[in-house]
């Protein structure tokens, strides 16, 4: 729990009001403070952090919860993996055609 300078709990509406002003001043589309949590987790996942570590950070009880939330990111990673494999195979094929060696 976060507190004010006088030790009282900060009300969520005050945090939201402050955050809305930050977004407005920055000239960005209004987002929710909670969206920062999602963004952080997404960036961690894209950086290669293990999904179970992210689950623990987010304090999800079940890894399935984390996976369900980030399934779109998982799909992007899978597409990226497939594209990487396509590139690898294309290079091998070009090299094989140039050398006459088949695999």
Backbone as CSV, one residue per row, in Angstrom:
resi,resn,N_x,N_y,N_z,CA_x,CA_y,CA_z,C_x,C_y,C_z
1,UNK,0.841,-1.172,0.000,0.000,0.000,0.000,0.890,1.240,0.000
2,UNK,0.525,2.200,-0.799,1.235,3.468,-0.842,0.472,4.472,0.006
3,UNK,1.216,5.405,0.590,0.576,6.397,1.452,0.929,7.801,1.003
4,UNK,0.134,8.736,1.490,0.405,10.150,1.251,1.477,10.606,2.234
5,UNK,1.881,11.865,2.130,2.873,12.422,3.051,2.375,12.397,4.489
6,UNK,1.059,12.383,4.672,0.494,12.355,6.026,0.251,10.935,6.523
7,UNK,0.620,9.929,5.710,0.481,8.547,6.138,-0.851,7.901,5.808
8,UNK,-1.727,8.616,5.151,-3.025,8.036,4.781,-2.897,7.288,3.462
9,UNK,-3.731,6.282,3.292,-3.712,5.505,2.061,-4.074,6.346,0.851
10,UNK,-3.412,6.082,-0.251,-3.711,6.797,-1.490,-4.940,6.162,-2.126
11,UNK,-5.884,6.973,-2.489,-7.109,6.502,-3.117,-6.847,6.206,-4.598
12,UNK,-7.341,5.079,-5.095,-7.126,4.740,-6.513,-7.561,5.845,-7.466
13,UNK,-8.654,6.520,-7.171,-9.118,7.574,-8.087,-8.100,8.710,-8.181
14,UNK,-7.353,8.962,-7.091,-6.331,10.007,-7.132,-5.144,9.575,-7.986
15,UNK,-4.779,8.311,-7.897,-3.707,7.788,-8.746,-4.137,7.873,-10.208
16,UNK,-5.377,7.479,-10.483,-5.886,7.529,-11.858,-5.926,8.957,-12.377
17,UNK,-6.338,9.877,-11.539,-6.386,11.287,-11.938,-4.972,11.774,-12.280
18,UNK,-4.000,11.430,-11.429,-2.613,11.811,-11.669,-2.114,11.181,-12.972
19,UNK,-2.389,9.887,-13.164,-1.922,9.176,-14.354,-2.545,9.762,-15.621
20,UNK,-3.828,10.103,-15.581,-4.488,10.715,-16.733,-3.773,12.003,-17.124
21,UNK,-3.354,12.779,-16.138,-2.648,14.033,-16.393,-1.273,13.748,-17.006
22,UNK,-0.592,12.728,-16.507,0.712,12.349,-17.069,0.557,12.002,-18.548
23,UNK,-0.461,11.197,-18.869,-0.706,10.808,-20.267,-1.022,12.027,-21.126
24,UNK,-1.868,12.898,-20.597,-2.246,14.102,-21.340,-1.021,14.976,-21.595
25,UNK,-0.225,15.215,-20.560,0.971,16.054,-20.705,1.972,15.454,-21.689
26,UNK,2.031,14.132,-21.736,2.964,13.454,-22.644,2.413,13.366,-24.063
27,UNK,1.127,13.697,-24.222,0.519,13.631,-25.544,0.272,12.219,-26.023
28,UNK,0.071,11.300,-25.083,-0.200,9.914,-25.448,-1.638,9.555,-25.105
29,UNK,-2.125,8.538,-25.803,-3.476,8.046,-25.572,-3.618,7.608,-24.122
30,UNK,-4.727,7.919,-23.520,-4.958,7.545,-22.124,-4.917,6.032,-21.968
31,UNK,-4.169,5.593,-20.998,-4.106,4.181,-20.653,-4.415,4.045,-19.173
32,UNK,-4.626,2.817,-18.753,-4.839,2.581,-17.325,-3.492,2.302,-16.671
33,UNK,-3.381,2.623,-15.403,-2.154,2.307,-14.674,-1.890,0.804,-14.769
34,UNK,-2.941,0.014,-14.726,-2.801,-1.441,-14.802,-2.168,-1.876,-16.128
35,UNK,-2.342,-1.071,-17.172,-1.731,-1.399,-18.463,-0.205,-1.429,-18.370
36,UNK,0.359,-0.672,-17.433,1.813,-0.685,-17.248,2.290,-2.063,-16.812
37,UNK,1.481,-2.730,-16.017,1.798,-4.089,-15.558,1.868,-5.035,-16.758
38,UNK,0.876,-4.921,-17.625,0.825,-5.767,-18.816,2.012,-5.468,-19.736
39,UNK,2.295,-4.186,-19.915,3.412,-3.793,-20.772,4.733,-4.317,-20.223
40,UNK,4.934,-4.178,-18.925,6.169,-4.669,-18.305,6.329,-6.166,-18.517
41,UNK,5.268,-6.901,-18.275,5.326,-8.357,-18.434,5.576,-8.737,-19.893
42,UNK,4.945,-8.028,-20.808,5.133,-8.299,-22.232,6.584,-8.052,-22.640
43,UNK,7.151,-6.936,-22.187,8.540,-6.629,-22.518,9.492,-7.662,-21.926
44,UNK,9.205,-8.098,-20.708,10.032,-9.146,-20.096,9.965,-10.429,-20.911
45,UNK,8.753,-10.804,-21.313,8.586,-12.034,-22.082,9.311,-11.938,-23.415
46,UNK,9.151,-10.820,-24.102,9.818,-10.638,-25.392,11.337,-10.622,-25.249
47,UNK,11.814,-10.230,-24.055,13.257,-10.217,-23.798,13.787,-11.598,-23.434
48,UNK,12.885,-12.587,-23.380,13.318,-13.950,-23.127,13.206,-14.414,-21.688
49,UNK,12.590,-13.604,-20.828,12.406,-14.023,-19.439,11.401,-15.170,-19.411
50,UNK,11.712,-16.193,-18.636,10.875,-17.380,-18.524,9.468,-17.013,-18.053
51,UNK,8.472,-17.630,-18.677,7.078,-17.340,-18.350,6.776,-17.604,-16.875
52,UNK,7.397,-18.607,-16.296,7.161,-18.893,-14.879,7.706,-17.782,-13.983
53,UNK,8.811,-17.169,-14.379,9.349,-16.030,-13.624,8.392,-14.845,-13.698
54,UNK,7.834,-14.629,-14.868,6.870,-13.540,-15.030,5.625,-13.829,-14.204
55,UNK,5.197,-15.085,-14.207,4.048,-15.490,-13.388,4.282,-15.128,-11.925
56,UNK,5.471,-15.437,-11.424,5.795,-15.141,-10.030,5.812,-13.636,-9.777
57,UNK,6.384,-12.884,-10.707,6.439,-11.431,-10.568,5.039,-10.825,-10.511
58,UNK,4.151,-11.332,-11.360,2.776,-10.828,-11.404,1.917,-11.385,-10.274
59,UNK,2.463,-12.366,-9.566,1.779,-13.025,-8.459,0.544,-13.785,-8.917
60,UNK,0.640,-14.344,-10.125,-0.408,-15.246,-10.592,-0.189,-16.586,-9.908
61,UNK,-1.256,-17.210,-9.451,-1.150,-18.512,-8.806,-0.817,-19.590,-9.823
62,UNK,-1.473,-19.510,-10.981,-1.302,-20.546,-12.001,-0.605,-19.970,-13.227
63,UNK,0.325,-20.724,-13.768,1.015,-20.274,-14.977,0.036,-20.162,-16.142
64,UNK,-1.045,-20.945,-16.101,-2.056,-20.878,-17.166,-2.669,-19.485,-17.241
65,UNK,-2.823,-18.831,-16.104,-3.366,-17.466,-16.096,-2.441,-16.546,-16.868
66,UNK,-1.164,-16.633,-16.583,-0.179,-15.796,-17.271,-0.158,-16.114,-18.761
67,UNK,-0.146,-17.390,-19.093,-0.110,-17.802,-20.499,-1.355,-17.332,-21.237
68,UNK,-2.521,-17.430,-20.593,-3.766,-16.989,-21.237,-3.730,-15.500,-21.544
69,UNK,-3.194,-14.718,-20.618,-3.141,-13.267,-20.809,-2.173,-12.904,-21.929
70,UNK,-1.063,-13.637,-22.017,-0.021,-13.288,-22.967,-0.001,-14.193,-24.185
71,UNK,-1.113,-14.882,-24.454,-1.156,-15.819,-25.578,-0.889,-15.107,-26.900
72,UNK,-1.325,-13.849,-27.025,-1.052,-13.103,-28.256,0.446,-12.895,-28.422
73,UNK,1.140,-12.646,-27.324,2.587,-12.490,-27.378,3.236,-13.826,-27.728
74,UNK,2.725,-14.900,-27.127,3.249,-16.231,-27.434,3.108,-16.531,-28.922
75,UNK,1.970,-16.166,-29.498,1.751,-16.402,-30.930,2.736,-15.593,-31.764
76,UNK,2.998,-14.347,-31.369,3.981,-13.529,-32.083,5.361,-14.174,-32.033
77,UNK,5.715,-14.699,-30.865,7.015,-15.361,-30.714,7.076,-16.589,-31.603
78,UNK,5.990,-17.346,-31.644,5.963,-18.543,-32.502,6.122,-18.160,-33.970
79,UNK,5.430,-17.093,-34.381,5.562,-16.647,-35.770,7.001,-16.213,-36.046
80,UNK,7.605,-15.524,-35.085,8.998,-15.102,-35.233,9.935,-16.286,-35.325
81,UNK,9.659,-17.316,-34.535,10.468,-18.537,-34.572,10.348,-19.209,-35.930
82,UNK,9.128,-19.288,-36.439,8.912,-19.898,-37.758,9.628,-19.091,-38.842
83,UNK,9.567,-17.771,-38.751,10.236,-16.926,-39.739,11.755,-17.113,-39.658
84,UNK,12.275,-17.251,-38.447,13.713,-17.492,-38.284,14.118,-18.806,-38.929
85,UNK,13.314,-19.834,-38.724,13.610,-21.144,-39.314,13.549,-21.056,-40.834
86,UNK,12.578,-20.321,-41.367,12.502,-20.128,-42.817,13.797,-19.515,-43.341
87,UNK,14.295,-18.503,-42.623,15.534,-17.850,-43.034,16.725,-18.786,-42.993
88,UNK,16.803,-19.587,-41.944,17.903,-20.553,-41.810,17.868,-21.558,-42.952
89,UNK,16.685,-22.109,-43.199,16.555,-23.106,-44.266,16.836,-22.506,-45.637
90,UNK,16.436,-21.264,-45.854,16.698,-20.606,-47.137,18.200,-20.429,-47.347
91,UNK,18.933,-20.055,-46.292,20.391,-19.903,-46.408,21.057,-21.246,-46.705
92,UNK,20.598,-22.290,-46.028,21.158,-23.629,-46.278,20.901,-24.043,-47.721
93,UNK,19.687,-23.805,-48.199,19.337,-24.168,-49.571,20.201,-23.404,-50.572
94,UNK,20.387,-22.106,-50.361,21.231,-21.309,-51.265,22.667,-21.832,-51.264
95,UNK,23.187,-22.141,-50.069,24.553,-22.657,-49.968,24.663,-24.007,-50.672
96,UNK,23.661,-24.852,-50.472,23.682,-26.172,-51.115,23.608,-26.047,-52.632
97,UNK,22.804,-25.123,-53.121,22.698,-24.929,-54.566,24.013,-24.407,-55.129
98,UNK,24.684,-23.547,-54.366,25.953,-22.979,-54.829,27.064,-24.022,-54.835
99,UNK,27.035,-24.942,-53.884,28.110,-25.941,-53.770,27.756,-27.260,-54.433
100,UNK,26.479,-27.459,-54.740,26.041,-28.716,-55.330,25.850,-29.824,-54.309
101,UNK,26.014,-29.500,-53.037,25.832,-30.493,-51.976,24.373,-30.465,-51.536
102,UNK,23.789,-31.643,-51.454,22.400,-31.734,-51.015,22.337,-32.344,-49.626
103,UNK,21.404,-31.865,-48.846,21.182,-32.496,-47.536,19.775,-33.019,-47.463
